[in-house]
């Protein structure tokens, strides 16, 4: 495979609104030891990308300043010590940056084979959300057989992944969304009950649907005043995992409730974690979730694709919150 010396990439010309994203020319990166170089076919668009563009979420030390946290394509070159992959293999990867480009390096342990029958566009929509859901719902919150689950923002990229993955393991799933259409989409993906947060109180609905018991695990990307309300609809020994705070970074909690009913409020961010941590998630996904994708029990949900040159339009759509599922750039 002939690799050019330069490539097109989306650059953040300055912190600001979507229009600060412009196509530029960059050197093609070289894979370091333990890395692969991927010729990118598609790159997923995620909330952290929009936050980075606005100047609120700088890349971790050593990561590319080009946005993009998930890619799919073809392996073009191998760094020293990579034994599990070959040039020409089709792969999807979680990366710490650099995805909005024609080529991107990725740690080999963070790569997964593109599931059988899946396009690069579909595969590029998986890593960021699937790694995040597995890490937070199954590892951090320890969702156990028979437990129930609520995801806030069920029609988001994280939401559609969470609903499907949790349902595939036979749990009762609740999801919130902001319109009748989005609620219908959540039910179509497997939610037992979708709650329109603009017209219904999710605390009341969850309590009623669970016979007053509440749910065992909540995946929250809203934060703010949602957290205290979530405590009210947790079952005893219930867990809230916070992965974003679109509704505000400060919350007032009833600590008495936490003590009395042994509740847990935790959270995590995936991007700064080391390769070894992400490698363990990749192994779990490959063993437990990738077979479900190939059986058709879990699928990619793509709302819209944009060519790389229209990354600004992709960010506008992301920030409008009108999408259901994932937004993907084609390269």
C-alpha positions in Angstrom: 0.0 0.0 0.0 1.5 3.3 -1.1 1.2 5.9 1.7 1.4 9.6 0.7 3.5 12.1 2.7 0.6 14.5 3.3 -3.1 14.2 3.9 -6.3 16.3 4.2 -7.4 16.9 7.8 -10.0 19.0 9.6 -8.2 21.7 11.7 -9.6 23.8 14.5 -8.4 27.2 13.3 -9.3 28.9 16.6 -11.7 28.1 19.4 -15.3 28.9 18.4 -18.4 28.0 16.5 -18.6 25.2 13.9 -17.3 27.5 11.1 -13.8 27.5 12.7 -13.4 23.9 11.3 -11.4 24.1 8.0 -9.7 21.5 5.8 -5.9 21.8 6.0 -2.9 19.7 4.9 -0.9 17.8 7.4 1.9 15.2 7.3 0.6 11.7 7.4 1.5 10.5 10.9 3.9 7.6 11.4 2.8 4.7 13.8 4.9 4.5 16.9 5.7 1.1 18.6 2.5 -0.7 19.4 0.5 1.5 17.0 -1.1 1.0 13.6 -1.7 3.5 10.8 -5.3 3.4 9.5 -6.4 4.8 6.1 -9.6 6.3 7.4 -12.8 5.5 5.5 -15.1 7.2 8.1 -14.9 9.0 11.4 -17.6 9.3 14.0 -18.7 12.7 15.4 -19.1 13.0 19.2 -19.9 15.7 21.8 -16.3 15.8 23.0 -15.3 16.9 19.5 -17.7 19.9 19.7 -16.4 20.7 23.2 -12.7 20.6 21.9 -13.6 22.8 19.0 -15.2 25.4 21.4 -12.0 25.4 23.5 -13.4 23.5 26.5 -11.8 20.0 26.1 -8.2 20.1 25.1 -6.6 16.8 23.8 -4.6 14.9 26.4 -0.8 15.3 26.3 0.7 13.7 23.2 -2.6 13.3 21.3 -3.2 14.9 17.9 -4.9 18.4 17.9 -7.1 17.2 15.0 -10.5 16.3 16.4 -12.1 12.8 16.1 -12.2 10.0 18.6 -13.3 7.0 16.5 -12.5 5.8 13.1 -12.9 2.8 10.7 -10.9 1.9 7.6 -8.0 -0.2 6.5 -4.7 -0.7 8.2 -2.0 0.9 6.1 1.2 0.4 8.2 2.3 -1.3 11.4 4.5 0.1 14.2 7.2 -2.0 15.9 5.9 -4.9 17.9 2.4 -5.1 16.5 1.6 -8.8 15.9 -2.2 -9.0 15.9 -2.8 -7.0 12.8 -1.7 -7.1 9.1 -1.6 -4.4 6.5 -4.9 -4.5 4.6 -7.0 -5.6 7.6 -10.3 -3.7 8.1 -10.5 -2.2 11.5 -12.4 0.2 13.7 -10.5 2.0 16.5 -10.9 4.3 19.5 -8.3 7.1 19.3 -7.5 10.1 21.6 -7.6 12.5 18.6 -6.8 12.7 14.9 -9.9 11.0 13.5 -11.1 13.8 11.1 -8.3 13.0 8.6 -7.4 10.7 5.7 -4.9 8.8 7.9 -4.8 8.3 11.7 -2.6 6.3 14.1 -4.2 4.1 16.8 -2.9 2.0 19.6 -3.2 -1.6 18.3 -5.0 -2.9 21.4 -7.7 -0.2 20.9 -8.6 -1.6 17.4 -11.4 -4.0 16.7 -12.2 -5.9 13.5 -15.1 -4.4 11.5 -18.0 -6.7 12.2 -19.0 -9.0 9.3 -21.4 -7.3 6.9 -20.8 -3.8 8.3 -19.7 -0.8 6.3 -16.9 1.5 7.4 -19.5 4.2 8.1 -21.4 1.9 10.4 -18.2 0.7 12.1 -16.9 4.2 12.7 -20.0 4.9 14.7 -19.2 2.2 17.3 -15.9 2.7 19.2 -16.4 5.9 21.3 -20.0 5.0 22.4 -19.6 1.3 22.8 -16.3 1.6 24.8 -18.0 4.3 27.0 -21.1 2.3 27.6 -19.3 -1.0 28.4 -16.8 0.8 30.7 -19.4 2.7 32.7 -22.5 0.5 32.7 -21.0 -3.0 32.9 -17.6 -2.3 34.5 -17.9 0.8 36.7 -21.6 0.4 37.7 -21.4 -3.4 37.6 -24.9 -4.0 36.1 -25.9 -7.5 37.2 -28.3 -10.0 35.7 -31.9 -9.1 36.6 -31.1 -5.4 37.3 -32.9 -2.5 35.6 -31.4 0.4 33.8 -32.1 4.0 32.9 -30.2 6.1 30.3 -30.7 9.8 30.0 -30.6 11.0 26.4 -31.7 7.8 24.8 -31.7 9.0 21.2 -28.1 10.3 21.4 -25.1 8.2 20.1 -24.4 7.0 23.7 -28.1 6.4 24.2 -28.7 4.2 21.2 -25.7 2.1 22.1 -26.7 1.8 25.7 -30.3 0.8 25.0 -29.3 -1.9 22.6 -26.3 -3.3 24.6 -28.2 -3.5 27.9 -31.3 -4.9 26.3 -29.2 -7.6 24.5 -28.2 -8.8 28.0 -31.9 -9.1 29.0 -32.3 -6.2 31.3 -35.3 -3.9 31.7 -34.4 -0.6 30.0 -35.8 2.9 30.5 -34.7 5.9 28.4 -35.5 9.6 28.4 -35.7 11.7 25.2 -37.1 15.1 24.2 -39.8 14.3 21.6 -42.4 11.7 20.7 -40.3 10.7 17.6 -37.2 10.2 19.7 -39.1 8.2 22.3 -40.5 6.0 19.6 -37.0 5.4 18.3 -35.8 4.4 21.8 -38.6 1.8 22.0 -37.8 0.6 18.5 -34.2 -0.1 19.7 -35.4 -2.1 22.7 -36.4 0.3 25.6 -39.2 -1.1 27.6 -40.4 2.4 28.3 -39.3 5.7 26.8 -40.0 8.9 28.8 -40.5 12.3 27.1 -38.7 14.5 29.6 -40.6 17.6 28.3 -44.0 16.2 29.1 -43.4 13.6 31.8 -41.5 13.3 35.1 -38.9 10.5 34.7 -38.9 10.0 38.5 -42.6 9.3 38.7 -42.6 7.1 35.6 -39.7 5.0 36.8 -41.1 4.6 40.3 -44.5 3.6 38.9 -43.1 1.2 36.3 -41.0 -0.6 38.9 -43.7 -0.9 41.6 -42.0 1.8 43.7 -38.6 0.0 43.7 -36.7 2.2 41.3 -33.9 1.3 38.8 -30.6 -0.2 39.7 -28.3 1.7 37.4 -28.6 5.1 35.7 -26.2 6.4 33.0 -26.3 10.2 33.1 -24.9 12.8 30.7 -27.0 15.7 32.0 -25.7 16.3 35.5 -26.9 19.5 37.3 -30.3 19.2 39.0 -30.9 15.8 37.4 -28.6 14.1 39.8 -30.8 14.7 42.9 -33.8 13.6 41.0 -32.0 10.5 39.9 -31.3 9.6 43.5 -35.0 9.6 44.1 -35.7 6.9 41.4 -32.8 4.6 42.3 -33.4 1.3 44.0 -31.6 0.4 47.2 -27.9 -0.1 46.5 -28.5 1.7 43.1 -25.7 3.4 41.1 -25.5 6.6 39.0 -22.6 6.9 36.6 -22.0 10.4 35.2 -20.2 10.7 31.9 -21.0 14.3 31.0 -22.8 17.3 32.5 -24.7 19.1 29.7 -27.1 20.5 32.3 -24.4 21.9 34.6 -21.3 20.7 36.6 -22.8 21.5 40.0 -25.4 19.5 41.8 -27.1 19.6 45.3 -27.6 16.1 46.7 -29.6 14.6 49.6 -26.7 12.9 51.4 -29.2 11.3 53.9 -30.8 9.4 51.0 -27.3 8.2 49.9 -26.5 6.9 53.4 -29.9 5.4 54.1 -30.3 3.5 50.9 -26.5 2.8 50.2 -26.5 4.7 46.9 -23.4 5.3 44.7 -22.7 8.4 42.6 -19.6 7.9 40.4 -18.3 9.1 37.0 -15.5 8.7 34.5 -14.0 10.2 31.4 -12.6 7.7 28.9 -10.2 9.9 26.8 -7.4 10.4 29.3 -7.3 6.7 30.4 -4.2 4.7 29.5 -4.0 2.2 26.6 -4.0 -0.8 28.9 -7.4 0.3 30.4 -9.0 0.8 26.9 -7.4 -2.5 25.8 -9.4 -4.4 28.5 -12.6 -2.8 27.3 -11.8 -3.7 23.7 -11.3 -7.3 24.7 -14.7 -7.4 26.4 -16.4 -5.8 23.4 -14.8 -8.3 21.0 -15.8 -11.3 23.1 -19.3 -10.2 24.3 -20.7 -7.5 22.1 -19.2 -8.0 18.6 -21.0 -11.4 18.3 -24.3 -9.7 19.1 -23.6 -7.2 16.3 -22.9 -10.1 13.8 -26.1 -11.8 14.9 -28.1 -8.6 14.3 -29.1 -8.1 17.9 -27.1 -4.8 18.2 -26.8 -2.5 15.2 -25.2 0.8 14.2 -27.8 3.7 14.1 -26.6 6.3 11.7 -28.6 9.6 11.5 -26.6 11.3 8.8 -23.2 11.3 7.0 -21.2 14.3 5.8 -18.1 14.4 3.7 -14.9 15.5 5.6 -15.1 19.0 4.1 -18.5 19.5 5.8 -17.3 18.8 9.3 -18.8 22.2 10.3 -22.3 21.1 9.2 -21.9 17.9 11.1 -21.1 19.9 14.3 -24.0 22.2 13.7 -26.3 19.1 13.6 -24.7 17.6 16.7 -25.3 20.8 18.6 -28.9 21.2 17.4 -29.6 17.9 19.2 -32.2 17.0 16.6 -30.4 13.8 15.5 -31.3 10.3 16.5 -28.2 8.1 16.6 -24.8 8.9 15.2 -23.4 11.5 12.8 -20.4 10.2 10.7 -17.9 11.9 8.4 -16.9 10.1 5.2 -13.4 10.4 4.0 
